[in-house]
Amino acid sequence: MPIYEYECLNCKRIEEVFQKMSDAPLTTCSHCQGKLQKLISHSSFHLKGSGWYVTDYGGSKSGGSTPPKETTAACAKSCEAPKPAVKKDE
């Protein structure tokens, strides 16, 4: 069941309420009987299990996310090769 936050426009208190999504929003403050305004708040949402970006693609694992050592070594050799000198016309 979701938790909703309401702020009283009169006393500025913030109230957290467990409500069904189908329930009507609250309209009066339980403390001062003032008018309530529904707030949009940050939710805590965490993906768990396999099949999500965080667990399968987010970090480096030894399951094939890095290129083979042969390819890395070949690339390193070609990148380190000296470049031919270019002669300038004088």
PAKOL-460290 format. One record per residue: x, z, y of N, C-alpha, C in turn. Coordinates in Angstrom, 1 decimal. Layout:
! residues N
+--------+--------+---------+---------+--------+----------+--------+--------+---------+
! n.east !   n.up ! n.north ! ca.east !  ca.up ! ca.north ! c.east !   c.up ! c.north !
+--------+--------+---------+---------+--------+----------+--------+--------+---------+
!      X !      Z !       Y !       X !      Z !        Y !      X !      Z !       Y !
...
+--------+--------+---------+---------+--------+----------+--------+--------+---------+
END
This chain:
! residues 90
+--------+--------+---------+---------+--------+----------+--------+--------+---------+
! n.east !   n.up ! n.north ! ca.east !  ca.up ! ca.north ! c.east !   c.up ! c.north !
+--------+--------+---------+---------+--------+----------+--------+--------+---------+
!    0.8 !    0.0 !    -1.2 !     0.0 !    0.0 !      0.0 !    0.9 !    0.0 !     1.2 !
!    0.6 !   -0.9 !     2.2 !     1.5 !   -1.0 !      3.4 !    1.4 !    0.2 !     4.3 !
!    2.4 !    0.5 !     5.1 !     2.4 !    1.5 !      6.1 !    2.3 !    0.8 !     7.4 !
!    1.3 !    1.2 !     8.2 !     1.1 !    0.6 !      9.6 !    1.5 !    1.6 !    10.6 !
!    2.0 !    1.2 !    11.8 !     2.3 !    2.1 !     12.9 !    1.4 !    1.7 !    14.0 !
!    0.9 !    2.8 !    14.7 !     0.1 !    2.7 !     15.8 !    0.6 !    3.6 !    16.9 !
!    0.6 !    3.1 !    18.2 !     1.0 !    3.8 !     19.3 !   -0.2 !    4.1 !    20.2 !
!   -0.3 !    5.4 !    20.6 !    -1.4 !    5.8 !     21.5 !   -1.1 !    5.3 !    22.9 !
!   -2.0 !    4.7 !    23.6 !    -1.7 !    4.2 !     25.0 !   -1.8 !    5.4 !    26.0 !
!   -2.4 !    6.5 !    25.5 !    -2.6 !    7.6 !     26.4 !   -1.4 !    8.6 !    26.3 !
!   -1.2 !    9.1 !    25.1 !    -0.1 !   10.2 !     25.0 !    1.2 !    9.6 !    24.4 !
!    1.2 !    8.3 !    24.1 !     2.5 !    7.6 !     23.7 !    3.0 !    8.1 !    22.3 !
!    2.2 !    8.8 !    21.5 !     2.6 !    9.2 !     20.2 !    2.5 !    8.0 !    19.3 !
!    3.4 !    8.0 !    18.3 !     3.4 !    6.9 !     17.3 !    3.0 !    7.6 !    16.0 !
!    2.0 !    6.9 !    15.3 !     1.4 !    7.4 !     14.1 !    1.7 !    6.4 !    13.0 !
!    2.1 !    6.9 !    11.8 !     2.2 !    6.0 !     10.6 !    1.1 !    6.3 !     9.7 !
!    0.4 !    5.2 !     9.2 !    -0.8 !    5.3 !      8.4 !   -0.7 !    4.4 !     7.2 !
!   -0.9 !    5.0 !     6.0 !    -1.1 !    4.1 !      4.8 !   -2.5 !    3.5 !     4.8 !
!   -2.5 !    2.2 !     4.8 !    -3.8 !    1.5 !      4.8 !   -3.7 !    0.3 !     3.9 !
!   -4.9 !   -0.1 !     3.3 !    -5.0 !   -1.3 !      2.6 !   -5.0 !   -2.5 !     3.6 !
!   -4.6 !   -3.6 !     3.2 !    -4.6 !   -4.8 !      4.1 !   -6.0 !   -5.1 !     4.5 !
!   -7.0 !   -4.8 !     3.7 !    -8.4 !   -5.1 !      4.0 !   -9.1 !   -4.1 !     4.9 !
!   -8.4 !   -2.9 !     5.1 !    -9.0 !   -1.9 !      6.0 !   -9.0 !   -2.3 !     7.4 !
!  -10.0 !   -1.8 !     8.2 !   -10.0 !   -2.1 !      9.6 !   -8.9 !   -1.3 !    10.3 !
!   -8.3 !   -1.9 !    11.4 !    -7.3 !   -1.1 !     12.1 !   -7.9 !    0.1 !    12.8 !
!   -7.1 !    1.1 !    13.0 !    -7.5 !    2.3 !     13.7 !   -7.6 !    2.0 !    15.2 !
!   -8.5 !    2.8 !    15.8 !    -8.8 !    2.5 !     17.2 !   -8.6 !    3.8 !    18.1 !
!   -8.7 !    5.0 !    17.5 !    -8.6 !    6.2 !     18.4 !   -7.5 !    7.1 !    17.8 !
!   -6.8 !    7.7 !    18.7 !    -5.7 !    8.6 !     18.4 !   -6.3 !    9.9 !    17.8 !
!   -5.6 !   10.4 !    16.8 !    -6.1 !   11.7 !     16.1 !   -5.7 !   12.9 !    17.0 !
!   -4.8 !   12.7 !    17.9 !    -4.3 !   13.9 !     18.7 !   -5.1 !   14.0 !    20.0 !
!   -5.3 !   12.9 !    20.8 !    -5.9 !   13.0 !     22.1 !   -7.1 !   12.1 !    22.3 !
!   -7.5 !   11.4 !    21.2 !    -8.7 !   10.5 !     21.2 !   -8.5 !    9.3 !    22.1 !
!   -7.2 !    9.0 !    22.5 !    -6.9 !    7.8 !     23.3 !   -7.0 !    6.6 !    22.4 !
!   -6.8 !    5.4 !    23.1 !    -6.9 !    4.1 !     22.4 !   -5.5 !    3.8 !    21.7 !
!   -5.6 !    3.3 !    20.5 !    -4.4 !    3.0 !     19.7 !   -4.1 !    1.5 !    19.8 !
!   -2.8 !    1.2 !    19.8 !    -2.3 !   -0.2 !     19.7 !   -1.5 !   -0.3 !    18.5 !
!   -1.8 !   -1.3 !    17.7 !    -1.0 !   -1.6 !     16.4 !    0.4 !   -2.1 !    16.8 !
!    1.4 !   -1.6 !    16.2 !     2.8 !   -2.0 !     16.4 !    3.3 !   -2.9 !    15.4 !
!    4.2 !   -3.8 !    15.7 !     4.9 !   -4.6 !     14.7 !    6.3 !   -4.0 !    14.5 !
!    6.5 !   -3.5 !    13.4 !     7.8 !   -2.8 !     13.1 !    8.6 !   -3.5 !    12.0 !
!    9.9 !   -3.1 !    12.0 !    10.8 !   -3.7 !     11.1 !   10.5 !   -3.1 !     9.7 !
!   10.4 !   -3.9 !     8.7 !    10.2 !   -3.4 !      7.4 !   11.5 !   -3.4 !     6.6 !
!   11.5 !   -2.5 !     5.6 !    12.7 !   -2.4 !      4.7 !   12.3 !   -3.2 !     3.5 !
!   13.0 !   -4.4 !     3.3 !    12.7 !   -5.3 !      2.2 !   14.0 !   -5.6 !     1.5 !
!   14.1 !   -5.4 !     0.2 !    15.3 !   -5.6 !     -0.5 !   15.0 !   -6.4 !    -1.8 !
!   15.7 !   -7.5 !    -1.9 !    15.5 !   -8.4 !     -3.1 !   16.3 !   -7.8 !    -4.3 !
!   15.7 !   -7.6 !    -5.4 !    16.5 !   -7.0 !     -6.6 !   16.3 !   -8.0 !    -7.7 !
!   17.2 !   -7.9 !    -8.6 !    17.2 !   -8.8 !     -9.8 !   17.9 !  -10.1 !    -9.6 !
!   17.9 !  -10.9 !   -10.7 !    18.6 !  -12.2 !    -10.6 !   17.7 !  -13.2 !   -10.0 !
!   18.3 !  -14.3 !    -9.6 !    17.6 !  -15.4 !     -9.1 !   17.4 !  -15.4 !    -7.5 !
!   18.1 !  -14.5 !    -6.9 !    18.1 !  -14.5 !     -5.4 !   19.4 !  -14.8 !    -4.8 !
!   19.5 !  -15.3 !    -3.6 !    20.7 !  -15.7 !     -3.0 !   21.7 !  -14.5 !    -3.0 !
!   21.3 !  -13.3 !    -2.7 !    22.2 !  -12.2 !     -2.6 !   22.9 !  -11.9 !    -3.9 !
!   22.2 !  -12.1 !    -5.1 !    22.9 !  -11.8 !     -6.3 !   23.6 !  -13.0 !    -7.0 !
!   23.1 !  -14.2 !    -6.7 !    23.6 !  -15.4 !     -7.4 !   24.6 !  -16.2 !    -6.6 !
!   24.4 !  -16.3 !    -5.3 !    25.2 !  -17.2 !     -4.5 !   25.9 !  -16.5 !    -3.3 !
!   25.5 !  -15.3 !    -3.0 !    26.1 !  -14.6 !     -1.8 !   27.5 !  -14.2 !    -1.9 !
!   28.0 !  -13.7 !    -3.0 !    29.3 !  -13.3 !     -3.1 !   30.2 !  -14.2 !    -4.0 !
!   31.4 !  -13.9 !    -4.1 !    32.3 !  -14.7 !     -5.0 !   32.3 !  -14.0 !    -6.3 !
!   32.0 !  -14.8 !    -7.3 !    32.0 !  -14.3 !     -8.7 !   32.9 !  -15.2 !    -9.5 !
!   33.3 !  -14.7 !   -10.7 !    34.2 !  -15.5 !    -11.5 !   33.4 !  -16.6 !   -12.3 !
!   32.2 !  -16.7 !   -12.0 !    31.3 !  -17.6 !    -12.8 !   31.3 !  -19.1 !   -12.3 !
!   32.4 !  -19.6 !   -11.8 !    32.4 !  -21.0 !    -11.4 !   32.3 !  -21.2 !    -9.9 !
!   32.3 !  -20.2 !    -9.1 !    32.2 !  -20.4 !     -7.6 !   33.5 !  -20.8 !    -7.0 !
!   34.6 !  -20.6 !    -7.7 !    35.9 !  -21.0 !     -7.2 !   36.4 !  -22.3 !    -7.9 !
!   37.2 !  -23.1 !    -7.3 !    37.7 !  -24.3 !     -8.0 !   38.7 !  -24.0 !    -9.0 !
!   38.9 !  -24.8 !   -10.0 !    39.9 !  -24.5 !    -11.1 !   41.3 !  -24.4 !   -10.4 !
!   42.2 !  -23.7 !   -11.1 !    43.5 !  -23.5 !    -10.5 !   44.3 !  -24.8 !   -10.4 !
!   44.1 !  -25.7 !   -11.4 !    44.8 !  -27.0 !    -11.3 !   44.5 !  -27.7 !   -10.1 !
!   43.2 !  -27.8 !    -9.7 !    42.8 !  -28.5 !     -8.5 !   43.4 !  -27.8 !    -7.3 !
!   43.4 !  -26.5 !    -7.2 !    43.9 !  -25.8 !     -6.1 !   45.4 !  -26.0 !    -6.0 !
!   46.2 !  -26.0 !    -7.1 !    47.6 !  -26.3 !     -7.0 !   47.9 !  -27.7 !    -6.6 !
!   47.2 !  -28.7 !    -7.1 !    47.4 !  -30.1 !     -6.7 !   47.1 !  -30.3 !    -5.2 !
!   46.1 !  -29.6 !    -4.7 !    45.7 !  -29.7 !     -3.3 !   46.8 !  -29.1 !    -2.5 !
!   47.3 !  -28.0 !    -2.9 !    48.4 !  -27.3 !     -2.2 !   49.6 !  -28.1 !    -2.1 !
!   50.0 !  -28.8 !    -3.2 !    51.2 !  -29.7 !     -3.2 !   51.0 !  -30.8 !    -2.2 !
!   49.8 !  -31.5 !    -2.2 !    49.6 !  -32.6 !     -1.3 !   49.5 !  -32.2 !     0.1 !
!   49.0 !  -31.0 !     0.4 !    48.9 !  -30.5 !      1.7 !   50.3 !  -30.1 !     2.3 !
!   51.2 !  -29.7 !     1.4 !    52.5 !  -29.3 !      1.9 !   53.5 !  -30.4 !     2.0 !
!   53.1 !  -31.6 !     1.5 !    54.1 !  -32.7 !      1.6 !   54.4 !  -33.1 !     3.0 !
!   55.7 !  -33.3 !     3.3 !    56.0 !  -33.7 !      4.7 !   55.4 !  -35.0 !     5.1 !
!   55.0 !  -35.2 !     6.3 !    54.5 !  -36.4 !      6.8 !   55.7 !  -37.3 !     7.3 !
!   55.5 !  -38.6 !     7.1 !    56.6 !  -39.5 !      7.6 !   56.7 !  -39.5 !     9.1 !
!   57.9 !  -39.6 !     9.6 !    58.2 !  -39.6 !     11.1 !   57.7 !  -40.9 !    11.7 !
!   57.1 !  -40.8 !    12.8 !    56.7 !  -42.0 !     13.5 !   57.6 !  -42.3 !    14.6 !
!   58.2 !  -43.6 !    14.7 !    59.1 !  -44.0 !     15.7 !   58.3 !  -44.5 !    16.9 !
!   58.8 !  -44.1 !    18.1 !    58.2 !  -44.5 !     19.3 !   58.9 !  -45.7 !    19.9 !
!   58.2 !  -46.6 !    20.4 !    58.9 !  -47.8 !     21.1 !   59.4 !  -47.3 !    22.4 !
!   60.7 !  -47.7 !    22.7 !    61.3 !  -47.3 !     23.9 !   61.3 !  -48.4 !    24.9 !
+--------+--------+---------+---------+--------+----------+--------+--------+---------+
END
